[in-house]
Amino acid sequence: MTETILTNATLVLPNTTLYGTVLIRDGHVADISEGPTRTGEDMEGDLLLPGLIELHTDNLERHIEPRPKVDWPHAAAIIAHDAELSSVGITTVFDALRVGSVKSKKANYGEYARALADEIMALRTSGALRISHMIHLRAEVCSETLIDELAKFGPEDGVGIVSLMDHTPGQRQFRDMTQLKNYVCGKHGFSDAEFLDHIAAQKALSDRFAIAHEQAAVTEARRFGAVLASHDDTTADHVTQSARHGARFAEFPTTVEAAQSCRDNGIAVMMGAPNLIRGGSHSGNVAAEALAKADLLDIVSSDYVPSSLLSAALMLGDIWNDLPRGIATVTAAPARAANLPDRGEIAPGKRADLIRVRRFGQAGTLRATWVEGRRVA
């Protein structure tokens, strides 16, 4: 039996804050008491929060391809990604891996998810990783190979989330073609002619495969036992379809209409922390702050900036004048959405995934991270 005492802390509990002490025993919270104790590690009044839970991040891709066409050794990339997340307070991550590829020269992006998932799971099994890594399959319906790639996964892989991605030009995230052109041409260096060829190719793929691929992804998510998520819902009709499929949460709805429809259908709304911190969407879609102020925001994802997750939760606590509610968007709410009842709150019996944070004005700095009671950062 191992015990750790963290005392003189400002504990952020599910509905309140408490100046007190946490007793950790064998990796779980054993007791919470008010006030400091004479023994234990002194938190010096800092915030003690549940470890952050990230449902959708593209951060691993940045480590694997640090420069265009540079394929970094994957084990080193995964370990570096893991260390970065632990250093910003993320203790559970769903690594988002695209399934659904295009073999044609115009689009030119290939299959990788099965092999990379194997590498992540091997490192996890070996004990090389500091935090909890789970698999999130981003099912791209506007592709050629989605069904074949999904078939390579099974219930034994423990896939936690399957999200329905539809990047057909002219709808959802990039319904504004000017925004789409800026993004695609900026990323790939396409000329005007190449951009038009890309649009035509993507629309042709959608016309040919989208309906069958969407249904296949829904069916496979059920086979895996995974939570289903929608992505970039824009209209009430999109949300109605997501609800019909059984989506548990909606990633980055692009309009107030879609977010309100999610609320009406019992689908949790997830928005990006970069959107909140920057004051708006880089794609010209609805601002996360607007949804927060309209009481239409439930979960936050760091998306492509891991350090933004903690900052966004603190910002939401200030916007709502309710710190526990802000913190819940990156702890308890994603835990519920992803069917992880053992974490996301500081409560007896829960995993001792905890972070120590010191506030500096509106911001905060991470001072320590524990995963199952073990200090990892």
Secondary structure, 3 states (H helix, E strand, C coil): CCEEEEEEEEEECCCCEEEEEEEEECCEEEEEEECCCCCCEECCCCEEEECEEEEEECHHHHHHCCCCCCCCCHHHHHHHHHHHHHHCCEEEEEEEEEECCECCCCCCECCCHHHHHHHHHHHHHHCCCCCEEEEEEEEECCCCCHHHHHCCCCHHHCEEEEEEECCCCCCHHHCCHHHHHHHHHHHHCCCHHHHHHHHHHHHHHHHHHHHHHHHHHHHHHHHHCCEEEEECCCCHHHHHHHHHHCCCEEECCCCHHHHHHHHHCCCEEEEEHHHHHHCCCCCCCCCHHHHHHCCCCCEEECECCCCHHHHHHHHHHHHHCCHHHHHHCCCHHHHHHCCCCCCCCCCCCCECCEEEEEEECCEEEEEEEEECCEECC
